[in-house]
Amino acid sequence: MEKWGEKNLRWIVEEREDAMNVSNWRWTERNATPWSIDALTSEFNGIIIYKDEASHLITLSDAKIEGEANLINRNGGIIEVYEWKITMEWNGKHIRDQLKGNGNLEILYFSDEYDVDDLDLSVSMETNNNLSQDFRKTIIGDGLPMIKKRIIGYLTALRTDYAAGLIVPAPDEIESTPAKPKQVSKATKVKQSENTSGEDVEIDKLNEFETLELECQFLCGPDDLYEAFTDVDQLSLLSGGGVPVMKSDNSGLFQMFDGIVVGRFVQRDPPYSVEFDWRLSDWKPSSHYSRVVLEFLDDKDGALLKLHQKGIPKGEKERIFEGWNTMYFQRIVQVFGYGSNIS
């Protein structure tokens, strides 16, 4: 028991002009549902799944988000309470023969009662045949790890970015702890730069990007390869038809594979080289492009293609390698009849 006239700080509620939750004693709650719906919609639209050995290209789109999320502060601790039902459409294409399949999927066990490792997928198919079954295996085997990674990113942002300010420091903590300068995250820095020029100024400083170099020999001339990568009609064939692959306003903008790949020609030196900005539609932030330089050289057995690509987001290098091999080089052989040998 305290003596008369003596103060015990445990029982003193400091007066604050901002009337915030002093010492985080009260149970406070923040509705994270609207923010979460925007964040999850952004994460789950436009996911691209490659399966090189099976020649599968699958896109996930039209995400529908239902559920709720709340953050609760009790005695200085954050509790996340969330439960989500997420459904998406999937569209698959067998790259070699252009056969297609489609259906829907649902993410199972996405709530605070389960760990991320418990997540699973329910995949339905419009047509139940062998090809659709193969697409389903690819979605579960290769797509589920990608989905788990994006959910981890959402939960991390929920617990840090969105929870900022929910726990209020005590007055003595504010006085004793020096203010730290606000740090701009690497991802934010890239977004602020709006850099699509491929210059080294951002890419080399961040260590968040990788570089890919490939060589591939084709049984044709350098001019044939140059045309395959720059001519509108040949790009359409390479892309499998569908949507227009190049803008008609001479801006150099192009898209391929139903909008999965987008880019802009920067410099052309026919028939020796071409340089362009290039990105996948599911890269974050949407302002970031890699820079690709293709060189077409005479070779004793035909033409040698040298590819140099910088600015690939970290963790994407293997997927990009598979994409060049499957969606470009193998397609050039299949569509135009040029043999190849990749290294």
Phi and psi in degrees as a GROMACS rama.xvg file:
@    title "Ramachandran Plot"
@    xaxis  label "Phi"
@    yaxis  label "Psi"
@TYPE xy
-79.4368  146.935  GLU-2
-76.6195  153.415  LYS-3
-60.3223  129.521  TRP-4
89.8378  -9.13372  GLY-5
-96.3867  144.859  GLU-6
-104.597  135.782  LYS-7
-111.312  116.775  ASN-8
-63.5305  -19.0763  LEU-9
-64.367  -25.231  ARG-10
-109.194  7.45659  TRP-11
-99.7966  125.703  ILE-12
-97.1237  111.089  VAL-13
-67.1252  144.903  GLU-14
-80.0907  132.065  GLU-15
-131.221  134.134  ARG-16
-64.5929  -30.172  GLU-17
-83.4542  -4.97227  ASP-18
57.843  29.5104  ALA-19
-82.6039  174.155  MET-20
-74.7575  93.3512  ASN-21
-66.0945  132.604  VAL-22
58.1854  12.1653  SER-23
55.3138  34.853  ASN-24
-76.3613  -39.5672  TRP-25
-75.4981  154.155  ARG-26
-79.2812  112.151  TRP-27
-118.274  152.203  THR-28
-136.363  142.191  GLU-29
-125.672  127.918  ARG-30
-77.1572  113.393  ASN-31
-103.261  11.037  ALA-32
-66.4805  -52.2949  THR-33
-59.4746  -44.7868  PRO-34
-61.7017  -41.7029  TRP-35
-65.8416  -40.2384  SER-36
-61.2053  -43.0185  ILE-37
-64.0158  -43.9969  ASP-38
-65.7206  -43.823  ALA-39
-70.2031  -37.7015  LEU-40
-61.036  -42.2527  THR-41
-65.1375  -38.5102  SER-42
-69.4013  -36.3804  GLU-43
-105.807  7.74178  PHE-44
-101.164  126.196  ASN-45
88.3451  23.194  GLY-46
-69.3399  135.174  ILE-47
-116.491  129.434  ILE-48
-118.608  121.228  ILE-49
-101.535  144.608  TYR-50
-134.503  93.1881  LYS-51
-60.949  -50.3356  ASP-52
-66.5808  -22.2133  GLU-53
-100.396  -1.95084  ALA-54
56.6215  39.9099  SER-55
-99.5343  137.376  HIS-56
-130.18  114.585  LEU-57
-126.315  133.847  ILE-58
-117.016  141.619  THR-59
-110.085  131.312  LEU-60
-150.917  179.383  SER-61
52.9787  50.2669  ASP-62
-67.9852  132.467  ALA-63
-113.454  123.205  LYS-64
-111.917  121.429  ILE-65
-131.199  139.195  GLU-66
142.335  -158.935  GLY-67
-155.209  160.393  GLU-68
-147.038  139.451  ALA-69
-139.665  147.162  ASN-70
-110.732  133.643  LEU-71
-122.245  129.171  ILE-72
-106.342  120.153  ASN-73
-135.548  115.73  ARG-74
54.6317  40.4459  ASN-75
82.7186  7.7721  GLY-76
-115.64  144.802  GLY-77
-99.9203  129.245  ILE-78
-116.872  127.295  ILE-79
-97.9404  129.015  GLU-80
-123.723  115.858  VAL-81
-152.011  151.628  TYR-82
-152.791  123.711  GLU-83
-130.16  142.144  TRP-84
-116.168  116.208  LYS-85
-122.545  123.796  ILE-86
-120.712  149.536  THR-87
-143.671  159.653  MET-88
-93.6771  145.473  GLU-89
-124.114  143.268  TRP-90
-131.6  123.26  ASN-91
-114.526  149.089  GLY-92
-136.789  131.684  LYS-93
-85.8659  111.293  HIS-94
-64.1304  -36.7773  ILE-95
-67.9815  -46.8196  ARG-96
-111.468  3.56279  ASP-97
66.3405  15.6069  GLN-98
-70.1101  147.893  LEU-99
-127.577  160.563  LYS-100
-152.159  159.225  GLY-101
-155.077  168.101  ASN-102
173.966  -155.343  GLY-103
-133.538  160.015  ASN-104
-142.208  157.406  LEU-105
-133.945  136.707  GLU-106
-84.1107  124.225  ILE-107
-100.966  147.365  LEU-108
65.8505  35.5055  TYR-109
-93.9425  81.5611  PHE-110
-153.966  169.05  SER-111
-68.9262  -10.4962  ASP-112
-79.5785  -11.4849  GLU-113
-124.78  153.24  TYR-114
-80.6071  161.538  ASP-115
-60.2992  -34.0072  VAL-116
-63.6893  -19.6105  ASP-117
-82.3742  -10.1182  ASP-118
-59.7811  145.072  LEU-119
-144.58  171.287  ASP-120
-123.136  141.269  LEU-121
-108.923  115.062  SER-122
-113.682  121.677  VAL-123
-109.164  156.701  SER-124
-127.603  138.693  MET-125
-66.5612  -39.5227  GLU-126
-125.331  121.629  THR-127
-91.1324  89.4477  ASN-128
-132.564  -177.966  ASN-129
-61.8996  -40.1969  ASN-130
-64.8924  -43.9348  LEU-131
-63.4171  -36.9485  SER-132
-63.3397  -38.281  GLN-133
-65.5016  -41.2906  ASP-134
-60.1009  -42.0678  PHE-135
-60.5675  -42.4175  ARG-136
-64.099  -38.7569  LYS-137
-66.0613  -41.7776  THR-138
-61.544  -45.0305  ILE-139
-72.7219  -43.5511  ILE-140
-73.8167  -41.1462  GLY-141
-106.231  -29.0897  ASP-142
-80.6345  -35.8639  GLY-143
-60.4873  -43.469  LEU-144
-60.7862  -35.1194  PRO-145
-67.0818  -40.875  MET-146
-65.2721  -42.0129  ILE-147
-61.022  -39.7654  LYS-148
-62.3935  -39.8461  LYS-149
-71.3722  -33.9807  ARG-150
-67.3876  -39.5754  ILE-151
-60.4666  -40.9418  ILE-152
-62.0694  -41.2939  GLY-153
-63.2174  -46.9535  TYR-154
-64.684  -37.5688  LEU-155
-62.5513  -44.9801  THR-156
-65.8017  -37.0248  ALA-157
-61.4242  -41.9149  LEU-158
-80.2055  -18.9428  ARG-159
-113.15  -68.435  THR-160
-62.9129  -51.9371  ASP-161
-74.4635  -27.904  TYR-162
-80.6395  -5.2999  ALA-163
-57.5924  130.328  ALA-164
89.6031  -8.97979  GLY-165
-72.6145  -36.3598  LEU-166
-94.8348  119.813  ILE-167
-97.7125  124.658  VAL-168
-67.2231  145.451  PRO-169
-69.0669  157.235  ALA-170
-56.0592  -40.5731  PRO-171
-68.3701  -29.5074  ASP-172
-69.8468  -36.8944  GLU-173
-64.3013  -40.1691  ILE-174
-73.139  -36.6284  GLU-175
-85.6342  -20.7971  SER-176
-101.223  116.34  THR-177
-65.3177  144.804  PRO-178
-70.144  135.291  ALA-179
-94.9256  140.673  LYS-180
-64.4505  142.353  PRO-181
-66.7007  127.748  LYS-182
-99.3443  135.918  GLN-183
-89.8758  124.436  VAL-184
-64.5078  158.627  SER-185
-63.0102  -39.6916  LYS-186
-63.934  -40.4102  ALA-187
-66.2906  -36.9375  THR-188
-61.6923  -41.1589  LYS-189
-63.6075  -42.0308  VAL-190
-65.1366  -39.1659  LYS-191
-67.0568  -32.6539  GLN-192
-71.9985  -23.6562  SER-193
48.8131  42.0458  GLU-194
-90.7604  111.567  ASN-195
-116.637  12.551  THR-196
-85.4179  -12.8311  SER-197
77.3954  8.91895  GLY-198
-67.1871  152.406  GLU-199
-73.109  -13.5193  ASP-200
-56.2726  -40.1074  VAL-201
-93.7973  -44.1217  GLU-202
-62.7033  -44.5502  ILE-203
-73.6432  -25.2785  ASP-204
-78.6183  -28.9075  LYS-205
-87.7337  -23.4512  LEU-206
54.9537  25.0117  ASN-207
-106.331  7.0175  GLU-208
-132.072  159.068  PHE-209
-126.212  166.507  GLU-210
-120.985  141.784  THR-211
-124.089  134.324  LEU-212
-129.135  129.888  GLU-213
-134.791  152.549  LEU-214
-130.906  137.955  GLU-215
-144.572  129.568  CYS-216
-98.4946  134.184  GLN-217
-124.409  149.03  PHE-218
-88.3943  72.0415  LEU-219
-164.466  -176.917  CYS-220
-92.7708  160.306  GLY-221
-56.5103  -35.5114  PRO-222
-66.5181  -32.8144  ASP-223
-64.655  -42.4204  ASP-224
-66.6618  -41.1437  LEU-225
-58.0535  -44.9611  TYR-226
-64.4147  -36.4142  GLU-227
-62.4495  -28.4324  ALA-228
-100.78  -6.33965  PHE-229
-128.826  -24.0467  THR-230
-77.1615  134.337  ASP-231
-59.3189  -48.5566  VAL-232
-64.583  -41.8274  ASP-233
-70.8286  -35.4102  GLN-234
-63.4902  -37.0131  LEU-235
-63.0467  -43.5134  SER-236
-64.0044  -42.5273  LEU-237
-63.7197  -34.0763  LEU-238
-82.3864  -5.08626  SER-239
84.411  19.0102  GLY-240
76.7116  -150.712  GLY-241
83.3315  -131.226  GLY-242
-68.0768  154.555  VAL-243
-57.3095  141.734  PRO-244
-101.198  -5.19805  VAL-245
-146.246  138.718  MET-246
-67.4729  151.08  LYS-247
-95.1483  7.13254  SER-248
-98.7639  15.5811  ASP-249
61.874  21.4719  ASN-250
-81.6907  -12.309  SER-251
84.8425  0.263263  GLY-252
-72.8397  141.864  LEU-253
-147.18  160.642  PHE-254
-142.437  150.496  GLN-255
-140.02  161.471  MET-256
54.6659  53.5636  PHE-257
58.6013  35.8062  ASP-258
86.3203  2.90664  GLY-259
-67.8919  -36.8848  ILE-260
-110.71  131.152  VAL-261
-132.243  152.638  VAL-262
-170.844  -172.548  GLY-263
-151.306  125.639  ARG-264
-66.9737  135.174  PHE-265
-107.378  -46.1095  VAL-266
-151.74  139.83  GLN-267
-129.891  137.338  ARG-268
-133.445  77.7299  ASP-269
-68.4525  140.429  PRO-270
-102.189  32.8932  PRO-271
-96.9023  -32.6922  TYR-272
-160.89  160.17  SER-273
-147.477  142.7  VAL-274
-128.641  134.728  GLU-275
-154.476  154.127  PHE-276
-81.3723  142.724  ASP-277
-149.316  138.264  TRP-278
-153.427  157.842  ARG-279
-90.2746  147.408  LEU-280
-66.6224  -18.607  SER-281
-96.7504  8.68528  ASP-282
-71.4203  142.779  TRP-283
-118.441  135.935  LYS-284
-76.1225  164.176  PRO-285
-68.7443  -11.1363  SER-286
-85.6032  -9.42726  SER-287
-89.3396  129.98  HIS-288
-123.433  146.338  TYR-289
-85.7378  168.928  SER-290
-117.332  126.6  ARG-291
-116.66  132.726  VAL-292
-122.228  123.309  VAL-293
-111.24  129.852  LEU-294
-115.309  138.061  GLU-295
-117.457  111.056  PHE-296
-116.549  147.535  LEU-297
-66.2742  139.312  ASP-298
-138.497  153.684  ASP-299
-61.7209  -26.8065  LYS-300
-105.828  11.6705  ASP-301
147.089  -118.07  GLY-302
-132.198  143.693  ALA-303
-109.196  123.412  LEU-304
-98.7589  125.948  LEU-305
-112.442  126.325  LYS-306
-114.326  131.725  LEU-307
-128.813  120.812  HIS-308
-130.465  121.985  GLN-309
-119.446  158.189  LYS-310
87.7058  21.0201  GLY-311
-77.7812  125.254  ILE-312
-55.2828  140.285  PRO-313
-57.9496  134.031  LYS-314
93.8588  -7.81536  GLY-315
-101.741  -5.49178  GLU-316
-60.7432  -44.6202  LYS-317
-64.3318  -41.0242  GLU-318
-64.1122  -40.1252  ARG-319
-67.5636  -40.2446  ILE-320
-57.8283  -47.3403  PHE-321
-63.1396  -36.5773  GLU-322
-66.0983  -44.9783  GLY-323
-60.9995  -43.8567  TRP-324
-65.5166  -47.1995  ASN-325
-82.2219  -47.2074  THR-326
-86.8393  -21.3848  MET-327
-110.982  -64.5492  TYR-328
-66.1756  -47.1308  PHE-329
-65.8034  -34.9863  GLN-330
-66.9324  -36.7791  ARG-331
-60.773  -40.894  ILE-332
-65.0812  -45.0252  VAL-333
-70.8332  -41.4833  GLN-334
-82.2198  -43.5455  VAL-335
-105.148  -8.96093  PHE-336
81.4362  18.6871  GLY-337
-91.7571  120.46  TYR-338
-66.6878  158.72  GLY-339
-147.166  161.076  SER-340
-147.291  106.059  ASN-341
-89.1392  144.973  ILE-342
